[in-house]
Amino acid sequence: MAVLIVILIYSLAGFIEIFPMIKKKQKKRLILYSIFFIISFLISILLSIGIEISSPAVFIERIVVLFKK
């Protein structure tokens, strides 16, 4: 049930946000928005079916430590 709600909400948001960008021919903005939209959609689907996603904090800390050296 939660998966269907996520799909419906994202479908509605996509319809409201993406079609005006297509009409205005904002190609770069549309590509960037679509990338973030798809990533957030996938994360929402995974969370709604009960898959735990690890925090990116550990990965970010490792990158910061590498650049500090």
PDB file with one MODEL, atoms N, CA, C and O in Angstrom:
MODEL        1
ATOM      1  N   MET A   1       0.826  -1.198   0.000  1.00  0.00           N
ATOM      2  CA  MET A   1       0.000   0.000   0.000  1.00  0.00           C
ATOM      3  C   MET A   1       0.866   1.256   0.000  1.00  0.00           C
ATOM      4  O   MET A   1       0.573   2.225  -0.700  1.00  0.00           O
ATOM      5  N   ALA A   2       1.943   1.229   0.798  1.00  0.00           N
ATOM      6  CA  ALA A   2       2.816   2.400   0.875  1.00  0.00           C
ATOM      7  C   ALA A   2       3.505   2.660  -0.460  1.00  0.00           C
ATOM      8  O   ALA A   2       3.741   3.810  -0.831  1.00  0.00           O
ATOM      9  N   VAL A   3       3.826   1.591  -1.176  1.00  0.00           N
ATOM     10  CA  VAL A   3       4.483   1.740  -2.479  1.00  0.00           C
ATOM     11  C   VAL A   3       3.549   2.450  -3.454  1.00  0.00           C
ATOM     12  O   VAL A   3       3.983   3.317  -4.212  1.00  0.00           O
ATOM     13  N   LEU A   4       2.286   2.088  -3.435  1.00  0.00           N
ATOM     14  CA  LEU A   4       1.319   2.732  -4.327  1.00  0.00           C
ATOM     15  C   LEU A   4       1.163   4.215  -4.012  1.00  0.00           C
ATOM     16  O   LEU A   4       1.046   5.040  -4.918  1.00  0.00           O
ATOM     17  N   ILE A   5       1.161   4.545  -2.740  1.00  0.00           N
ATOM     18  CA  ILE A   5       1.054   5.950  -2.342  1.00  0.00           C
ATOM     19  C   ILE A   5       2.265   6.733  -2.827  1.00  0.00           C
ATOM     20  O   ILE A   5       2.126   7.847  -3.333  1.00  0.00           O
ATOM     21  N   VAL A   6       3.454   6.155  -2.675  1.00  0.00           N
ATOM     22  CA  VAL A   6       4.682   6.815  -3.141  1.00  0.00           C
ATOM     23  C   VAL A   6       4.622   7.021  -4.649  1.00  0.00           C
ATOM     24  O   VAL A   6       4.957   8.097  -5.145  1.00  0.00           O
ATOM     25  N   ILE A   7       4.196   5.995  -5.376  1.00  0.00           N
ATOM     26  CA  ILE A   7       4.112   6.102  -6.835  1.00  0.00           C
ATOM     27  C   ILE A   7       3.109   7.170  -7.244  1.00  0.00           C
ATOM     28  O   ILE A   7       3.377   7.957  -8.152  1.00  0.00           O
ATOM     29  N   LEU A   8       1.964   7.206  -6.585  1.00  0.00           N
ATOM     30  CA  LEU A   8       0.949   8.213  -6.917  1.00  0.00           C
ATOM     31  C   LEU A   8       1.441   9.634  -6.639  1.00  0.00           C
ATOM     32  O   LEU A   8       1.239  10.538  -7.451  1.00  0.00           O
ATOM     33  N   ILE A   9       2.079   9.821  -5.500  1.00  0.00           N
ATOM     34  CA  ILE A   9       2.568  11.157  -5.144  1.00  0.00           C
ATOM     35  C   ILE A   9       3.655  11.609  -6.107  1.00  0.00           C
ATOM     36  O   ILE A   9       3.653  12.759  -6.548  1.00  0.00           O
ATOM     37  N   TYR A  10       4.581  10.720  -6.436  1.00  0.00           N
ATOM     38  CA  TYR A  10       5.650  11.080  -7.368  1.00  0.00           C
ATOM     39  C   TYR A  10       5.110  11.304  -8.780  1.00  0.00           C
ATOM     40  O   TYR A  10       5.608  12.167  -9.502  1.00  0.00           O
ATOM     41  N   SER A  11       4.103  10.537  -9.175  1.00  0.00           N
ATOM     42  CA  SER A  11       3.492  10.744 -10.487  1.00  0.00           C
ATOM     43  C   SER A  11       2.849  12.121 -10.567  1.00  0.00           C
ATOM     44  O   SER A  11       3.001  12.834 -11.560  1.00  0.00           O
ATOM     45  N   LEU A  12       2.138  12.482  -9.525  1.00  0.00           N
ATOM     46  CA  LEU A  12       1.496  13.792  -9.482  1.00  0.00           C
ATOM     47  C   LEU A  12       2.532  14.913  -9.483  1.00  0.00           C
ATOM     48  O   LEU A  12       2.402  15.887 -10.224  1.00  0.00           O
ATOM     49  N   ALA A  13       3.552  14.772  -8.655  1.00  0.00           N
ATOM     50  CA  ALA A  13       4.606  15.792  -8.592  1.00  0.00           C
ATOM     51  C   ALA A  13       5.346  15.892  -9.919  1.00  0.00           C
ATOM     52  O   ALA A  13       5.657  16.993 -10.375  1.00  0.00           O
ATOM     53  N   GLY A  14       5.626  14.763 -10.535  1.00  0.00           N
ATOM     54  CA  GLY A  14       6.306  14.773 -11.826  1.00  0.00           C
ATOM     55  C   GLY A  14       5.473  15.448 -12.891  1.00  0.00           C
ATOM     56  O   GLY A  14       5.993  16.228 -13.688  1.00  0.00           O
ATOM     57  N   PHE A  15       4.193  15.158 -12.911  1.00  0.00           N
ATOM     58  CA  PHE A  15       3.297  15.781 -13.886  1.00  0.00           C
ATOM     59  C   PHE A  15       3.252  17.293 -13.704  1.00  0.00           C
ATOM     60  O   PHE A  15       3.302  18.044 -14.678  1.00  0.00           O
ATOM     61  N   ILE A  16       3.159  17.732 -12.464  1.00  0.00           N
ATOM     62  CA  ILE A  16       3.072  19.166 -12.173  1.00  0.00           C
ATOM     63  C   ILE A  16       4.378  19.886 -12.469  1.00  0.00           C
ATOM     64  O   ILE A  16       4.357  21.017 -12.956  1.00  0.00           O
ATOM     65  N   GLU A  17       5.504  19.261 -12.190  1.00  0.00           N
ATOM     66  CA  GLU A  17       6.803  19.929 -12.313  1.00  0.00           C
ATOM     67  C   GLU A  17       7.464  19.761 -13.683  1.00  0.00           C
ATOM     68  O   GLU A  17       8.076  20.702 -14.189  1.00  0.00           O
ATOM     69  N   ILE A  18       7.351  18.598 -14.279  1.00  0.00           N
ATOM     70  CA  ILE A  18       8.124  18.310 -15.488  1.00  0.00           C
ATOM     71  C   ILE A  18       7.492  18.891 -16.747  1.00  0.00           C
ATOM     72  O   ILE A  18       8.213  19.422 -17.592  1.00  0.00           O
ATOM     73  N   PHE A  19       6.190  18.812 -16.902  1.00  0.00           N
ATOM     74  CA  PHE A  19       5.571  19.293 -18.132  1.00  0.00           C
ATOM     75  C   PHE A  19       5.772  20.785 -18.395  1.00  0.00           C
ATOM     76  O   PHE A  19       5.984  21.162 -19.548  1.00  0.00           O
ATOM     77  N   PRO A  20       5.716  21.649 -17.383  1.00  0.00           N
ATOM     78  CA  PRO A  20       6.028  23.062 -17.661  1.00  0.00           C
ATOM     79  C   PRO A  20       7.464  23.273 -18.150  1.00  0.00           C
ATOM     80  O   PRO A  20       7.715  24.154 -18.973  1.00  0.00           O
ATOM     81  N   MET A  21       8.403  22.472 -17.648  1.00  0.00           N
ATOM     82  CA  MET A  21       9.786  22.587 -18.116  1.00  0.00           C
ATOM     83  C   MET A  21       9.908  22.146 -19.568  1.00  0.00           C
ATOM     84  O   MET A  21      10.692  22.715 -20.329  1.00  0.00           O
ATOM     85  N   ILE A  22       9.145  21.145 -19.951  1.00  0.00           N
ATOM     86  CA  ILE A  22       9.164  20.685 -21.342  1.00  0.00           C
ATOM     87  C   ILE A  22       8.579  21.757 -22.250  1.00  0.00           C
ATOM     88  O   ILE A  22       9.121  22.033 -23.321  1.00  0.00           O
ATOM     89  N   LYS A  23       7.479  22.359 -21.825  1.00  0.00           N
ATOM     90  CA  LYS A  23       6.842  23.402 -22.637  1.00  0.00           C
ATOM     91  C   LYS A  23       7.735  24.621 -22.806  1.00  0.00           C
ATOM     92  O   LYS A  23       7.755  25.236 -23.872  1.00  0.00           O
ATOM     93  N   LYS A  24       8.483  24.978 -21.744  1.00  0.00           N
ATOM     94  CA  LYS A  24       9.373  26.142 -21.802  1.00  0.00           C
ATOM     95  C   LYS A  24      10.728  25.802 -22.407  1.00  0.00           C
ATOM     96  O   LYS A  24      11.591  26.671 -22.531  1.00  0.00           O
ATOM     97  N   LYS A  25      10.917  24.539 -22.782  1.00  0.00           N
ATOM     98  CA  LYS A  25      12.158  24.058 -23.404  1.00  0.00           C
ATOM     99  C   LYS A  25      13.389  24.324 -22.533  1.00  0.00           C
ATOM    100  O   LYS A  25      14.423  24.776 -23.024  1.00  0.00           O
ATOM    101  N   GLN A  26      13.263  24.041 -21.250  1.00  0.00           N
ATOM    102  CA  GLN A  26      14.362  24.198 -20.298  1.00  0.00           C
ATOM    103  C   GLN A  26      15.072  22.850 -20.160  1.00  0.00           C
ATOM    104  O   GLN A  26      14.902  22.140 -19.169  1.00  0.00           O
ATOM    105  N   LYS A  27      15.868  22.517 -21.173  1.00  0.00           N
ATOM    106  CA  LYS A  27      16.468  21.190 -21.263  1.00  0.00           C
ATOM    107  C   LYS A  27      17.434  20.894 -20.113  1.00  0.00           C
ATOM    108  O   LYS A  27      17.354  19.827 -19.504  1.00  0.00           O
ATOM    109  N   LYS A  28      18.337  21.816 -19.812  1.00  0.00           N
ATOM    110  CA  LYS A  28      19.319  21.579 -18.748  1.00  0.00           C
ATOM    111  C   LYS A  28      18.636  21.426 -17.395  1.00  0.00           C
ATOM    112  O   LYS A  28      18.976  20.540 -16.610  1.00  0.00           O
ATOM    113  N   ARG A  29      17.687  22.284 -17.137  1.00  0.00           N
ATOM    114  CA  ARG A  29      16.958  22.224 -15.869  1.00  0.00           C
ATOM    115  C   ARG A  29      16.152  20.924 -15.764  1.00  0.00           C
ATOM    116  O   ARG A  29      16.064  20.322 -14.694  1.00  0.00           O
ATOM    117  N   LEU A  30      15.578  20.509 -16.872  1.00  0.00           N
ATOM    118  CA  LEU A  30      14.796  19.277 -16.908  1.00  0.00           C
ATOM    119  C   LEU A  30      15.669  18.059 -16.631  1.00  0.00           C
ATOM    120  O   LEU A  30      15.261  17.161 -15.894  1.00  0.00           O
ATOM    121  N   ILE A  31      16.856  18.018 -17.209  1.00  0.00           N
ATOM    122  CA  ILE A  31      17.766  16.895 -16.987  1.00  0.00           C
ATOM    123  C   ILE A  31      18.190  16.829 -15.526  1.00  0.00           C
ATOM    124  O   ILE A  31      18.140  15.766 -14.907  1.00  0.00           O
ATOM    125  N   LEU A  32      18.604  17.960 -14.979  1.00  0.00           N
ATOM    126  CA  LEU A  32      19.036  17.996 -13.581  1.00  0.00           C
ATOM    127  C   LEU A  32      17.892  17.624 -12.638  1.00  0.00           C
ATOM    128  O   LEU A  32      18.075  16.835 -11.711  1.00  0.00           O
ATOM    129  N   TYR A  33      16.721  18.192 -12.877  1.00  0.00           N
ATOM    130  CA  TYR A  33      15.552  17.889 -12.052  1.00  0.00           C
ATOM    131  C   TYR A  33      15.207  16.403 -12.143  1.00  0.00           C
ATOM    132  O   TYR A  33      14.897  15.774 -11.132  1.00  0.00           O
ATOM    133  N   SER A  34      15.261  15.846 -13.342  1.00  0.00           N
ATOM    134  CA  SER A  34      14.916  14.438 -13.535  1.00  0.00           C
ATOM    135  C   SER A  34      15.874  13.511 -12.799  1.00  0.00           C
ATOM    136  O   SER A  34      15.454  12.502 -12.233  1.00  0.00           O
ATOM    137  N   ILE A  35      17.152  13.849 -12.806  1.00  0.00           N
ATOM    138  CA  ILE A  35      18.135  13.026 -12.097  1.00  0.00           C
ATOM    139  C   ILE A  35      17.823  12.988 -10.604  1.00  0.00           C
ATOM    140  O   ILE A  35      17.763  11.914 -10.005  1.00  0.00           O
ATOM    141  N   PHE A  36      17.626  14.160 -10.005  1.00  0.00           N
ATOM    142  CA  PHE A  36      17.307  14.202  -8.574  1.00  0.00           C
ATOM    143  C   PHE A  36      15.946  13.576  -8.279  1.00  0.00           C
ATOM    144  O   PHE A  36      15.763  12.939  -7.242  1.00  0.00           O
ATOM    145  N   PHE A  37      15.002  13.755  -9.184  1.00  0.00           N
ATOM    146  CA  PHE A  37      13.668  13.198  -9.023  1.00  0.00           C
ATOM    147  C   PHE A  37      13.724  11.672  -9.009  1.00  0.00           C
ATOM    148  O   PHE A  37      13.089  11.034  -8.169  1.00  0.00           O
ATOM    149  N   ILE A  38      14.478  11.089  -9.928  1.00  0.00           N
ATOM    150  CA  ILE A  38      14.592   9.635 -10.003  1.00  0.00           C
ATOM    151  C   ILE A  38      15.313   9.080  -8.781  1.00  0.00           C
ATOM    152  O   ILE A  38      14.906   8.057  -8.229  1.00  0.00           O
ATOM    153  N   ILE A  39      16.378   9.748  -8.357  1.00  0.00           N
ATOM    154  CA  ILE A  39      17.110   9.295  -7.171  1.00  0.00           C
ATOM    155  C   ILE A  39      16.202   9.315  -5.937  1.00  0.00           C
ATOM    156  O   ILE A  39      16.162   8.348  -5.176  1.00  0.00           O
ATOM    157  N   SER A  40      15.486  10.404  -5.748  1.00  0.00           N
ATOM    158  CA  SER A  40      14.608  10.485  -4.576  1.00  0.00           C
ATOM    159  C   SER A  40      13.452   9.492  -4.675  1.00  0.00           C
ATOM    160  O   SER A  40      13.012   8.954  -3.659  1.00  0.00           O
ATOM    161  N   PHE A  41      12.958   9.246  -5.881  1.00  0.00           N
ATOM    162  CA  PHE A  41      11.897   8.255  -6.079  1.00  0.00           C
ATOM    163  C   PHE A  41      12.383   6.861  -5.698  1.00  0.00           C
ATOM    164  O   PHE A  41      11.684   6.127  -4.999  1.00  0.00           O
ATOM    165  N   LEU A  42      13.569   6.498  -6.153  1.00  0.00           N
ATOM    166  CA  LEU A  42      14.116   5.177  -5.830  1.00  0.00           C
ATOM    167  C   LEU A  42      14.342   5.005  -4.330  1.00  0.00           C
ATOM    168  O   LEU A  42      14.048   3.950  -3.769  1.00  0.00           O
ATOM    169  N   ILE A  43      14.864   6.041  -3.689  1.00  0.00           N
ATOM    170  CA  ILE A  43      15.068   5.977  -2.238  1.00  0.00           C
ATOM    171  C   ILE A  43      13.732   5.832  -1.516  1.00  0.00           C
ATOM    172  O   ILE A  43      13.627   5.060  -0.564  1.00  0.00           O
ATOM    173  N   SER A  44      12.722   6.557  -1.952  1.00  0.00           N
ATOM    174  CA  SER A  44      11.401   6.471  -1.327  1.00  0.00           C
ATOM    175  C   SER A  44      10.786   5.088  -1.500  1.00  0.00           C
ATOM    176  O   SER A  44      10.184   4.554  -0.569  1.00  0.00           O
ATOM    177  N   ILE A  45      10.934   4.513  -2.678  1.00  0.00           N
ATOM    178  CA  ILE A  45      10.413   3.161  -2.917  1.00  0.00           C
ATOM    179  C   ILE A  45      11.123   2.150  -2.019  1.00  0.00           C
ATOM    180  O   ILE A  45      10.480   1.304  -1.398  1.00  0.00           O
ATOM    181  N   LEU A  46      12.447   2.243  -1.951  1.00  0.00           N
ATOM    182  CA  LEU A  46      13.203   1.312  -1.105  1.00  0.00           C
ATOM    183  C   LEU A  46      12.785   1.424   0.360  1.00  0.00           C
ATOM    184  O   LEU A  46      12.617   0.412   1.041  1.00  0.00           O
ATOM    185  N   LEU A  47      12.618   2.651   0.838  1.00  0.00           N
ATOM    186  CA  LEU A  47      12.193   2.836   2.229  1.00  0.00           C
ATOM    187  C   LEU A  47      10.776   2.319   2.463  1.00  0.00           C
ATOM    188  O   LEU A  47      10.484   1.767   3.524  1.00  0.00           O
ATOM    189  N   SER A  48       9.898   2.495   1.481  1.00  0.00           N
ATOM    190  CA  SER A  48       8.511   2.066   1.660  1.00  0.00           C
ATOM    191  C   SER A  48       8.358   0.548   1.661  1.00  0.00           C
ATOM    192  O   SER A  48       7.385   0.029   2.208  1.00  0.00           O
ATOM    193  N   ILE A  49       9.308  -0.174   1.053  1.00  0.00           N
ATOM    194  CA  ILE A  49       9.222  -1.637   1.099  1.00  0.00           C
ATOM    195  C   ILE A  49      10.057  -2.219   2.235  1.00  0.00           C
ATOM    196  O   ILE A  49      10.170  -3.438   2.367  1.00  0.00           O
ATOM    197  N   GLY A  50      10.640  -1.343   3.053  1.00  0.00           N
ATOM    198  CA  GLY A  50      11.312  -1.791   4.268  1.00  0.00           C
ATOM    199  C   GLY A  50      12.803  -2.010   4.165  1.00  0.00           C
ATOM    200  O   GLY A  50      13.401  -2.578   5.079  1.00  0.00           O
ATOM    201  N   ILE A  51      13.415  -1.581   3.095  1.00  0.00           N
ATOM    202  CA  ILE A  51      14.861  -1.733   2.953  1.00  0.00           C
ATOM    203  C   ILE A  51      15.538  -0.542   3.616  1.00  0.00           C
ATOM    204  O   ILE A  51      15.254   0.612   3.295  1.00  0.00           O
ATOM    205  N   GLU A  52      16.438  -0.843   4.548  1.00  0.00           N
ATOM    206  CA  GLU A  52      17.151   0.232   5.236  1.00  0.00           C
ATOM    207  C   GLU A  52      18.316   0.706   4.378  1.00  0.00           C
ATOM    208  O   GLU A  52      19.052  -0.098   3.807  1.00  0.00           O
ATOM    209  N   ILE A  53      18.468   2.001   4.297  1.00  0.00           N
ATOM    210  CA  ILE A  53      19.536   2.603   3.510  1.00  0.00           C
ATOM    211  C   ILE A  53      20.551   3.178   4.484  1.00  0.00           C
ATOM    212  O   ILE A  53      20.203   3.935   5.390  1.00  0.00           O
ATOM    213  N   SER A  54      21.803   2.811   4.288  1.00  0.00           N
ATOM    214  CA  SER A  54      22.835   3.293   5.202  1.00  0.00           C
ATOM    215  C   SER A  54      23.059   4.790   5.008  1.00  0.00           C
ATOM    216  O   SER A  54      22.822   5.343   3.934  1.00  0.00           O
ATOM    217  N   SER A  55      23.515   5.410   6.058  1.00  0.00           N
ATOM    218  CA  SER A  55      23.762   6.844   6.030  1.00  0.00           C
ATOM    219  C   SER A  55      24.985   7.157   5.176  1.00  0.00           C
ATOM    220  O   SER A  55      25.978   6.433   5.238  1.00  0.00           O
ATOM    221  N   PRO A  56      24.931   8.218   4.384  1.00  0.00           N
ATOM    222  CA  PRO A  56      26.097   8.589   3.583  1.00  0.00           C
ATOM    223  C   PRO A  56      27.169   9.306   4.400  1.00  0.00           C
ATOM    224  O   PRO A  56      28.210   9.676   3.859  1.00  0.00           O
ATOM    225  N   ALA A  57      26.930   9.504   5.683  1.00  0.00           N
ATOM    226  CA  ALA A  57      27.870  10.258   6.519  1.00  0.00           C
ATOM    227  C   ALA A  57      29.238   9.590   6.591  1.00  0.00           C
ATOM    228  O   ALA A  57      30.261  10.275   6.564  1.00  0.00           O
ATOM    229  N   VAL A  58      29.270   8.273   6.681  1.00  0.00           N
ATOM    230  CA  VAL A  58      30.547   7.554   6.768  1.00  0.00           C
ATOM    231  C   VAL A  58      31.350   7.764   5.487  1.00  0.00           C
ATOM    232  O   VAL A  58      32.549   8.035   5.541  1.00  0.00           O
ATOM    233  N   PHE A  59      30.704   7.642   4.360  1.00  0.00           N
ATOM    234  CA  PHE A  59      31.360   7.844   3.069  1.00  0.00           C
ATOM    235  C   PHE A  59      31.884   9.275   2.940  1.00  0.00           C
ATOM    236  O   PHE A  59      33.000   9.488   2.467  1.00  0.00           O
ATOM    237  N   ILE A  60      31.088  10.245   3.355  1.00  0.00           N
ATOM    238  CA  ILE A  60      31.493  11.653   3.278  1.00  0.00           C
ATOM    239  C   ILE A  60      32.671  11.923   4.203  1.00  0.00           C
ATOM    240  O   ILE A  60      33.593  12.652   3.836  1.00  0.00           O
ATOM    241  N   GLU A  61      32.648  11.345   5.395  1.00  0.00           N
ATOM    242  CA  GLU A  61      33.769  11.515   6.331  1.00  0.00           C
ATOM    243  C   GLU A  61      35.066  10.966   5.744  1.00  0.00           C
ATOM    244  O   GLU A  61      36.122  11.580   5.898  1.00  0.00           O
ATOM    245  N   ARG A  62      34.997   9.832   5.083  1.00  0.00           N
ATOM    246  CA  ARG A  62      36.192   9.248   4.461  1.00  0.00           C
ATOM    247  C   ARG A  62      36.748  10.154   3.367  1.00  0.00           C
ATOM    248  O   ARG A  62      37.963  10.296   3.237  1.00  0.00           O
ATOM    249  N   ILE A  63      35.879  10.756   2.592  1.00  0.00           N
ATOM    250  CA  ILE A  63      36.322  11.672   1.536  1.00  0.00           C
ATOM    251  C   ILE A  63      36.983  12.902   2.144  1.00  0.00           C
ATOM    252  O   ILE A  63      38.025  13.351   1.667  1.00  0.00           O
ATOM    253  N   VAL A  64      36.383  13.444   3.191  1.00  0.00           N
ATOM    254  CA  VAL A  64      36.945  14.626   3.850  1.00  0.00           C
ATOM    255  C   VAL A  64      38.315  14.312   4.424  1.00  0.00           C
ATOM    256  O   VAL A  64      39.237  15.120   4.306  1.00  0.00           O
ATOM    257  N   VAL A  65      38.459  13.154   5.042  1.00  0.00           N
ATOM    258  CA  VAL A  65      39.753  12.757   5.608  1.00  0.00           C
ATOM    259  C   VAL A  65      40.802  12.637   4.507  1.00  0.00           C
ATOM    260  O   VAL A  65      41.952  13.026   4.712  1.00  0.00           O
ATOM    261  N   LEU A  66      40.435  12.114   3.362  1.00  0.00           N
ATOM    262  CA  LEU A  66      41.378  11.999   2.247  1.00  0.00           C
ATOM    263  C   LEU A  66      41.865  13.367   1.770  1.00  0.00           C
ATOM    264  O   LEU A  66      43.041  13.532   1.444  1.00  0.00           O
ATOM    265  N   PHE A  67      40.968  14.337   1.730  1.00  0.00           N
ATOM    266  CA  PHE A  67      41.344  15.671   1.262  1.00  0.00           C
ATOM    267  C   PHE A  67      42.116  16.470   2.304  1.00  0.00           C
ATOM    268  O   PHE A  67      42.832  17.408   1.953  1.00  0.00           O
ATOM    269  N   LYS A  68      41.982  16.114   3.577  1.00  0.00           N
ATOM    270  CA  LYS A  68      42.713  16.823   4.630  1.00  0.00           C
ATOM    271  C   LYS A  68      44.191  16.471   4.628  1.00  0.00           C
ATOM    272  O   LYS A  68      45.020  17.262   5.078  1.00  0.00           O
ATOM    273  N   LYS A  69      44.523  15.302   4.129  1.00  0.00           N
ATOM    274  CA  LYS A  69      45.922  14.851   4.144  1.00  0.00           C
ATOM    275  C   LYS A  69      46.762  15.616   3.157  1.00  0.00           C
ATOM    276  O   LYS A  69      47.961  15.364   3.042  1.00  0.00           O
TER     277      LYS A  69
ENDMDL
END
